Amino acid sequence: QVQLKETGPDLVQLTQTLSITCTVSGFSLTTYNVHWVRQPPGKGLEWMGAMWNGGGTDYNSAFKSRLSISRDTSKSQVFLKMNSLQTDDTAKYFCARYNYGFDYWGQGVMVTVSS
Amino acid sequence: DTVLTQSPALAVSPGERVTISCRASESVSTGMHWYQQKPGQQPKLLIYGASNLESGVPARFSGSGSGTDFTLTIDPVEADDTATYFCQQSWNDPFTFGSGTKLEIK
């Protein structure tokens, strides 16, 4: 069955870099797009960016040049890397499969940015 | 960016019909999707393409609209429908989400 699972740190220091891995199963990264969405505690959802099935990427300009998304199709993994973290980057980070709507989501990883 | 506006909260009784609205700041055609999120869980897709019921979602849920005005309807509402409901558009770049409507079942 389709599954996505995020792995990453619980805590990141201020100004440091966040790295999260999304490992997928049950589908191919060359067939479906995988996106990153985050949710600060008690707040709404924010689209961060996408890894398209063809290997291209798209980013929310709100993250300017801080964000990078890549993949390793042989390992069925999509990677999020974001630098210069601030306290307002504290959030749960989700990866989700896009199929005209986000039809499958990971459980998310809660990341706290600490000063 | 396309701003999606939702009412913050609603309270209804079991068995009633509830409509949750989402208004877009510019046309999104039918590129609108609806999600249900319960505390501590990931969002769950209910409706895609404005009016298409996601597989496995009860037929009590339905969606309508196009352009800038969209509605999610739950009829009849059940106690388990207590959750926050988000709209999301995929027509314009970047994708955006509404701020969510918290549904309370009295």
Contacts between the chains, C-beta under 8 A, distances in Angstrom:
chain1	res1	chain2	res2	distance
A	35	B	95	7.5
A	37	B	97	7.9
A	44	B	86	6.9
A	44	B	97	5.9
A	44	B	98	7.4
A	44	B	99	4.7
A	44	B	100	5.3
A	45	B	43	6.9
A	45	B	86	5.9
A	45	B	88	7.4
A	45	B	97	4.2
A	45	B	100	7.8
A	46	B	97	7.0
A	47	B	88	7.9
A	47	B	94	5.7
A	47	B	95	4.1
A	47	B	96	6.5
A	47	B	97	6.7
A	58	B	93	7.0
A	58	B	94	7.8
A	60	B	94	4.4
A	60	B	95	7.9
A	61	B	94	6.9
A	62	B	94	7.7
A	94	B	42	5.9
A	94	B	43	7.9
A	96	B	42	7.9
A	98	B	90	7.7
A	100	B	33	7.7
A	100	B	48	5.3
A	100	B	49	6.0
A	100	B	90	7.2
A	101	B	33	4.0
A	101	B	45	4.9
A	101	B	47	7.8
A	101	B	48	3.3
A	101	B	49	7.2
A	101	B	54	7.0
A	101	B	88	7.7
A	101	B	90	7.5
A	102	B	33	7.4
A	102	B	35	7.4
A	102	B	43	7.0
A	102	B	45	6.0
A	102	B	88	7.4
A	103	B	45	5.1
A	103	B	48	7.5
A	103	B	54	6.8
A	105	B	42	3.9
A	105	B	43	6.0
A	105	B	44	7.7
A	106	B	42	6.7
A	107	B	42	6.0
A	108	B	42	5.8
